[in-house]
Amino acid sequence: MDGSEIRPARRGEHAPIAACVNAAYAKYVPRIGREPAPMLADYAALIAEGAVFVVADGAAVRGVLVLRPAADHLLVENVAVRPADQGRGLGRRLMGFAEAEARRRGLPELRLYTHELMTGNLAFYPRLGYEETGRRTEDGYRRVFFRKRLQHDINV
């Protein structure tokens, strides 16, 4: 392990969280022609809702995860890793945390979406066991939807 921990975001961390997200998504702005939706989110409000988790070394936010529960699934609304920390397995760790959180909440599946021009994501999520469930335009973004059904331990 690298010494970082995944924990709930704390009040007052919205600025470093937004900075992490903006840095992670900046490369997509020219590709899709506008800021991706995660760059427009109100992180102070999301933190207040308990929806934001971070991977951090002390006060340094290295990655961000936004989770939204629904009755039958947990939505991974955003996963972002600082460019300097990409390629070190932090995104995979955050996704593993999301899966554990869905299980902890007794939810049978995870869902997420990404922009169709974020081609690295289109390859990454299937490697983690996600299956594509559809494509459509929402809020002006051409999105690709995925889900991962979870196995639950019957003895729990």
Secondary structure, 3 states (H helix, E strand, C coil): CCCCEEEECCCCCHHHHHHHHHHHHHHHHHHHCCCCHHHHCCHHHHHHHCCEEEEEECCEEEEEEEEEECCCCEEEEEEEECHHHCCCCHHHHHHHHHHHHHHHCCCCEEEEEEECCCHHHHHHHHHCCCEEEEEEEECCEEEEEEEEECCCCCCC
